[in-house]
C-alpha cells in the first residue's frame, strides 16, 4: 500500500512539474482545453508547442485607444520566437468576445496562421471582427473552417492551402 501511495505521489509531482513550465491564466484554461481537444480531434500536434511557451495570459499591457485596440497577440523574444499568448483584459467584458479572441490567438500559434485571412469578413482569423456574436452563433462552422483551412492542417495532410491571407505583425 505504501508503494502505491508513493508511486501516486511521484506521478503527481512529475505532472505538476510539467504543468508549471507554462503559466496559464485560469480564466483562459477552459478555452485552451477546448481548443486543444479540437487539435486532438483534427490530429494537429500541440504538446511540444505548448511547452515552448512561457505563458498564456490575460494582460493589461496591450494597446488600447478610442480608434483601435489590440485584443490579443503573440509576444515574441528578440529572436522572433513566440514566448507567450496574450489576451487584452478588455476581451473579458463578454465571454463570447473572449472565446473568439482566444481562439484567434491560439490559431496563430498552434495552427500556424502567420497571417490573417481578411480585414473584416466575419471569420475567426480576420484582422477585425465587426460582430463577434455572429461568429459565435455559427461556431461549429467557424471552428471547422478555422482548423480545416489552417496551415498546420494542410501540412499534416500534405496539401497546399490557396492563400489570400493578410500578413500579421
C-alpha positions in Angstrom: 0.0 0.0 0.0 2.8 2.4 0.9 4.5 1.7 -2.5 1.2 2.5 -4.3 0.8 5.8 -2.4 4.5 6.7 -3.0 4.1 5.9 -6.7 1.0 8.1 -7.0 2.7 11.0 -5.2 5.7 10.7 -7.5 3.5 10.6 -10.6 1.5 13.6 -9.3 4.7 15.6 -8.6 6.1 14.8 -12.1 2.9 16.0 -13.8 2.9 19.2 -11.6 6.5 20.0 -12.8 5.4 19.7 -16.4 2.3 21.8 -15.8 4.5 24.5 -14.2 6.5 25.0 -17.4 3.8 27.2 -18.9 1.9 29.8 -16.8 -1.7 29.6 -17.9 -4.3 32.1 -16.7 -7.1 30.2 -15.1 -9.7 32.3 -17.0 -8.2 31.1 -20.3 -7.7 27.4 -19.2 -11.2 26.2 -20.2 -10.9 27.8 -23.7 -7.4 26.4 -24.1 -8.7 22.9 -23.1 -11.5 23.2 -25.7 -9.0 24.3 -28.4 -6.5 21.6 -27.6 -9.3 19.0 -27.7 -10.1 20.2 -31.2 -6.4 19.9 -32.1 -6.5 16.3 -31.0 -9.7 15.8 -33.0 -8.1 17.2 -36.1 -4.8 15.4 -35.4 -2.8 18.6 -35.0 0.2 18.2 -32.8 0.3 20.7 -30.0 2.1 19.3 -27.0 5.7 20.4 -27.9 4.5 23.8 -28.9 2.5 24.3 -25.7 5.6 23.7 -23.5 7.8 26.1 -25.5 5.6 28.9 -24.2 6.3 30.9 -21.0 2.7 31.9 -20.6 -0.9 32.2 -21.9 -2.2 35.2 -20.1 -4.8 38.0 -19.8 -2.8 41.2 -19.7 -3.3 44.9 -19.3 -0.3 45.9 -21.4 -1.7 45.7 -24.9 -2.6 49.0 -26.7 -6.0 50.4 -26.0 -7.3 53.6 -27.7 -10.5 55.1 -28.9 -9.8 54.3 -32.6 -8.0 50.9 -32.3 -7.3 48.4 -29.6 -5.3 45.2 -29.7 -7.3 42.4 -28.2 -4.7 39.7 -28.4 -1.2 39.0 -29.7 1.7 36.6 -29.7 4.6 38.0 -27.8 8.0 37.2 -29.2 11.5 37.3 -27.9 14.5 39.1 -29.5 14.9 36.1 -31.9 11.2 36.4 -33.0 10.3 33.2 -31.3 6.8 33.1 -29.8 7.1 33.0 -26.0 3.6 34.0 -24.9 0.0 34.3 -26.0 -1.5 37.5 -24.6 -5.2 38.5 -24.4 -6.2 42.0 -23.6 -8.2 42.3 -20.3 -10.9 44.1 -22.3 -11.8 40.9 -24.1 -13.2 39.6 -20.8 -16.0 42.0 -20.8 -18.0 39.5 -22.8 -17.5 35.7 -22.7 -18.2 35.3 -26.5 -15.7 38.0 -27.4 -13.1 36.3 -25.1 -13.7 33.0 -26.8 -13.3 34.4 -30.3 -10.1 36.4 -29.4 -8.6 33.4 -27.6 -9.3 31.0 -30.5 -7.9 33.6 -32.9 -4.6 33.8 -30.9 -4.4 30.1 -30.3 -4.8 29.5 -34.0 -2.0 31.9 -34.8 0.3 29.8 -32.7 -0.9 26.2 -32.7 -2.5 26.2 -36.2 0.4 28.2 -37.7 -1.6 31.1 -39.1 1.2 33.6 -39.7 -1.3 35.9 -41.5 -4.9 36.9 -41.3 -7.4 35.8 -43.9 -9.1 39.1 -44.5 -9.7 42.6 -42.9 -13.3 42.1 -41.7 -15.0 39.0 -43.2 -16.8 37.5 -40.2 -14.3 34.7 -39.7 -12.2 34.0 -36.6 -9.0 34.8 -38.4 -9.9 38.2 -39.8 -8.0 41.2 -38.7 -11.1 42.9 -37.2 -14.5 41.5 -36.4 -17.4 43.8 -36.6 -19.6 41.2 -34.8 -18.1 38.6 -32.6 -21.6 37.5 -31.8 -22.3 36.4 -35.5 -19.2 34.3 -35.3 -20.3 32.6 -32.1 -23.8 32.0 -33.5 -22.2 30.0 -36.3 -19.5 28.5 -34.0 -19.3 24.9 -35.3 -18.8 26.1 -38.9 -16.3 28.7 -37.8 -14.2 26.1 -35.9 -14.3 23.6 -38.8 -13.2 26.4 -41.2 -10.5 27.6 -38.8 -9.0 24.1 -38.5 -9.5 22.8 -42.0 -8.2 25.9 -43.7 -5.2 26.2 -41.3 -1.6 25.9 -42.4 -1.0 23.2 -39.8 -3.9 21.1 -41.1 -2.6 21.5 -44.7 0.9 20.5 -43.6 -0.4 17.5 -41.6 -2.5 16.2 -44.6 0.0 17.2 -47.3 -1.7 19.8 -49.3 -1.3 23.5 -50.1 -3.9 26.0 -48.9 -4.7 28.6 -51.5 -3.9 31.8 -49.6 -5.4 35.2 -49.8 -4.2 35.8 -46.2 -3.0 39.2 -44.9 0.3 39.3 -43.1 0.4 39.9 -39.3 2.9 41.9 -37.4 
